[in-house]
Amino acid sequence: MPGWRTYEARPDLEARITRELPALGPSLQAELDALWQAAQERTGGALFNGRVFSVDAITPGLLSGHLTEFRRIVAQMERPDLHGELGVRPLAVCGVLCCAGGVVLGRRPARAVYQPAMWQLPPAGSVDAGALLADGRLDLHGQMFRELREELGLPRESIAEVRLLCMVEHPGSRVLDLGFLMRTPLAAEAVLAAHAFAGNGEYHDLEVVPLEALAARLAALGENLVPPALVFLERLRWLDLDL
């Protein structure tokens, strides 16, 4: 995948705040305001300018960075050339949920600000200020479990195994996806029922693909599947996890 970059992640990977939010000049602030307003109009005013962890430096055992504004992330998604001035690399946690019936896939909303209507491996979401601990670290596993509850309606107790896979950096937007294997003994029907009953509507379509049909389904999705999904699934094969 040209332009996509993969980084290793140790099982004890930490993320830590190491600096404050950098200040921006008036002209750049005005440009961000305009881009944010356009994104709000496009999404029906659904965006919230919360704080999201942005990675400044990457090693297999440590992600150091700062909390940035979501509007800076949106601006860089719209204008990748602004990375030199904004220096944003937002971190997202991405689960590869494997249940008794196969692997879970979900389609993003058509009005999503990033990668609209594309298929991905749920649950997934930005690491926000809610994950910040008192010592400056961010609770990456806690964020992953919150996404599981919010997006799929599944409790932490439903997961029997969690394992870090790797990180994938998007070209242009510079989003950094951190992949987690998440195993549950639940049947496909139970996962789909939890999503229908308690999910937050993040995925317009959700499906469980049996392992023997996964390669064909991924091929059929083609460019409608977010590229990091292929990297994470390939990592599972490296680990001999029956994929």
TAPE-V590306 format. One record per residue. RES is the residue in one letter. SS is DSSP state (~ for helix, > for strand, _ for the rest). PHI is phi as a letter, one per 40 degrees, with the letter a starting at -180 (* if undefined). BURIAL is b if it has 9 or more other C-alpha atoms within 8 Angstrom, else e. Layout:
res->RES ss->SS phi->PHI burial->BURIAL
res->RES ss->SS phi->PHI burial->BURIAL
This chain:
res->M ss->_ phi->* burial->e
res->P ss->_ phi->d burial->e
res->G ss->_ phi->g burial->e
res->W ss->_ phi->c burial->b
res->R ss->> phi->b burial->e
res->T ss->> phi->b burial->e
res->Y ss->> phi->b burial->e
res->E ss->> phi->c burial->b
res->A ss->_ phi->b burial->b
res->R ss->_ phi->c burial->e
res->P ss->_ phi->d burial->e
res->D ss->_ phi->c burial->e
res->L ss->_ phi->d burial->b
res->E ss->> phi->b burial->b
res->A ss->> phi->b burial->b
res->R ss->> phi->a burial->b
res->I ss->> phi->c burial->b
res->T ss->_ phi->b burial->e
res->R ss->_ phi->a burial->e
res->E ss->_ phi->c burial->e
res->L ss->_ phi->c burial->e
res->P ss->_ phi->c burial->e
res->A ss->_ phi->c burial->e
res->L ss->_ phi->b burial->e
res->G ss->_ phi->c burial->e
res->P ss->~ phi->d burial->e
res->S ss->~ phi->c burial->e
res->L ss->~ phi->c burial->e
res->Q ss->~ phi->d burial->b
res->A ss->~ phi->c burial->e
res->E ss->~ phi->c burial->e
res->L ss->~ phi->c burial->b
res->D ss->~ phi->d burial->e
res->A ss->~ phi->c burial->e
res->L ss->~ phi->c burial->b
res->W ss->~ phi->c burial->b
res->Q ss->~ phi->c burial->e
res->A ss->~ phi->c burial->e
res->A ss->~ phi->c burial->b
res->Q ss->~ phi->c burial->b
res->E ss->~ phi->c burial->e
res->R ss->~ phi->c burial->e
res->T ss->_ phi->b burial->b
res->G ss->_ phi->g burial->e
res->G ss->_ phi->g burial->e
res->A ss->_ phi->c burial->e
res->L ss->_ phi->c burial->e
res->F ss->_ phi->b burial->e
res->N ss->_ phi->c burial->e
res->G ss->_ phi->c burial->e
res->R ss->> phi->b burial->b
res->V ss->> phi->b burial->b
res->F ss->> phi->c burial->b
res->S ss->> phi->b burial->b
res->V ss->> phi->c burial->b
res->D ss->> phi->c burial->b
res->A ss->> phi->a burial->e
res->I ss->> phi->b burial->e
res->T ss->_ phi->b burial->e
res->P ss->_ phi->d burial->b
res->G ss->_ phi->b burial->b
res->L ss->> phi->a burial->b
res->L ss->> phi->b burial->b
res->S ss->> phi->b burial->b
res->G ss->> phi->a burial->b
res->H ss->> phi->a burial->b
res->L ss->> phi->c burial->b
res->T ss->> phi->b burial->b
res->E ss->> phi->c burial->b
res->F ss->~ phi->c burial->b
res->R ss->~ phi->c burial->b
res->R ss->~ phi->c burial->b
res->I ss->~ phi->c burial->b
res->V ss->~ phi->c burial->b
res->A ss->~ phi->c burial->b
res->Q ss->~ phi->c burial->b
res->M ss->~ phi->c burial->b
res->E ss->~ phi->c burial->e
res->R ss->_ phi->b burial->e
res->P ss->~ phi->d burial->b
res->D ss->~ phi->c burial->e
res->L ss->~ phi->c burial->b
res->H ss->~ phi->d burial->b
res->G ss->~ phi->c burial->e
res->E ss->~ phi->c burial->e
res->L ss->~ phi->c burial->e
res->G ss->_ phi->g burial->e
res->V ss->_ phi->c burial->b
res->R ss->_ phi->b burial->b
res->P ss->> phi->c burial->b
res->L ss->> phi->c burial->b
res->A ss->> phi->b burial->b
res->V ss->> phi->c burial->b
res->C ss->> phi->b burial->b
res->G ss->> phi->c burial->b
res->V ss->> phi->b burial->b
res->L ss->> phi->c burial->b
res->C ss->> phi->b burial->b
res->C ss->> phi->b burial->b
res->A ss->_ phi->c burial->b
res->G ss->_ phi->c burial->b
res->G ss->> phi->i burial->b
res->V ss->> phi->b burial->b
res->V ss->> phi->c burial->b
res->L ss->> phi->b burial->b
res->G ss->> phi->b burial->b
res->R ss->> phi->b burial->b
res->R ss->> phi->c burial->b
res->P ss->_ phi->c burial->b
res->A ss->_ phi->c burial->e
res->R ss->_ phi->b burial->e
res->A ss->_ phi->c burial->b
res->V ss->_ phi->c burial->e
res->Y ss->_ phi->b burial->e
res->Q ss->_ phi->f burial->e
res->P ss->_ phi->c burial->b
res->A ss->_ phi->g burial->b
res->M ss->_ phi->c burial->b
res->W ss->> phi->c burial->b
res->Q ss->> phi->a burial->b
res->L ss->_ phi->c burial->b
res->P ss->_ phi->c burial->b
res->P ss->_ phi->c burial->b
res->A ss->> phi->a burial->b
res->G ss->> phi->a burial->b
res->S ss->> phi->c burial->b
res->V ss->_ phi->c burial->b
res->D ss->> phi->b burial->b
res->A ss->~ phi->c burial->b
res->G ss->~ phi->c burial->e
res->A ss->~ phi->c burial->b
res->L ss->> phi->c burial->b
res->L ss->_ phi->c burial->e
res->A ss->_ phi->c burial->e
res->D ss->_ phi->c burial->e
res->G ss->_ phi->g burial->b
res->R ss->> phi->c burial->b
res->L ss->> phi->b burial->b
res->D ss->_ phi->c burial->b
res->L ss->~ phi->c burial->b
res->H ss->~ phi->c burial->e
res->G ss->~ phi->c burial->e
res->Q ss->~ phi->c burial->b
res->M ss->~ phi->c burial->b
res->F ss->~ phi->c burial->b
res->R ss->~ phi->c burial->e
res->E ss->~ phi->c burial->b
res->L ss->~ phi->d burial->b
res->R ss->~ phi->c burial->b
res->E ss->~ phi->c burial->b
res->E ss->~ phi->c burial->b
res->L ss->~ phi->b burial->b
res->G ss->_ phi->g burial->b
res->L ss->_ phi->b burial->b
res->P ss->_ phi->c burial->b
res->R ss->~ phi->d burial->e
res->E ss->~ phi->c burial->e
res->S ss->~ phi->c burial->b
res->I ss->_ phi->c burial->b
res->A ss->_ phi->c burial->b
res->E ss->> phi->a burial->e
res->V ss->> phi->b burial->b
res->R ss->> phi->a burial->e
res->L ss->> phi->c burial->b
res->L ss->> phi->b burial->b
res->C ss->> phi->a burial->b
res->M ss->> phi->b burial->b
res->V ss->> phi->b burial->b
res->E ss->> phi->c burial->b
res->H ss->_ phi->c burial->b
res->P ss->_ phi->c burial->b
res->G ss->_ phi->g burial->e
res->S ss->_ phi->c burial->b
res->R ss->_ phi->g burial->b
res->V ss->_ phi->c burial->b
res->L ss->> phi->b burial->b
res->D ss->> phi->c burial->b
res->L ss->> phi->b burial->b
res->G ss->> phi->c burial->b
res->F ss->> phi->b burial->b
res->L ss->> phi->c burial->b
res->M ss->> phi->b burial->b
res->R ss->> phi->b burial->b
res->T ss->_ phi->b burial->b
res->P ss->_ phi->c burial->b
res->L ss->_ phi->c burial->b
res->A ss->_ phi->c burial->b
res->A ss->~ phi->d burial->b
res->E ss->~ phi->c burial->e
res->A ss->~ phi->c burial->e
res->V ss->~ phi->c burial->b
res->L ss->~ phi->c burial->b
res->A ss->~ phi->c burial->e
res->A ss->~ phi->c burial->b
res->H ss->~ phi->c burial->b
res->A ss->~ phi->c burial->e
res->F ss->~ phi->c burial->e
res->A ss->~ phi->b burial->b
res->G ss->_ phi->c burial->b
res->N ss->_ phi->c burial->e
res->G ss->_ phi->g burial->e
res->E ss->_ phi->c burial->e
res->Y ss->> phi->b burial->b
res->H ss->> phi->c burial->b
res->D ss->> phi->b burial->e
res->L ss->> phi->b burial->b
res->E ss->> phi->a burial->e
res->V ss->> phi->b burial->b
res->V ss->> phi->b burial->b
res->P ss->_ phi->d burial->b
res->L ss->~ phi->d burial->b
res->E ss->~ phi->c burial->e
res->A ss->~ phi->b burial->e
res->L ss->~ phi->c burial->b
res->A ss->~ phi->d burial->e
res->A ss->~ phi->c burial->e
res->R ss->~ phi->c burial->b
res->L ss->~ phi->c burial->b
res->A ss->~ phi->c burial->e
res->A ss->~ phi->c burial->e
res->L ss->~ phi->c burial->b
res->G ss->~ phi->f burial->e
res->E ss->~ phi->c burial->e
res->N ss->~ phi->c burial->e
res->L ss->> phi->b burial->b
res->V ss->_ phi->c burial->b
res->P ss->~ phi->d burial->e
res->P ss->~ phi->d burial->e
res->A ss->~ phi->d burial->b
res->L ss->~ phi->c burial->e
res->V ss->~ phi->c burial->b
res->F ss->~ phi->c burial->b
res->L ss->~ phi->c burial->b
res->E ss->~ phi->c burial->e
res->R ss->~ phi->c burial->b
res->L ss->~ phi->c burial->b
res->R ss->~ phi->c burial->b
res->W ss->~ phi->d burial->e
res->L ss->_ phi->c burial->e
res->D ss->_ phi->f burial->e
res->L ss->_ phi->b burial->e
res->D ss->_ phi->g burial->e
res->L ss->_ phi->b burial->e
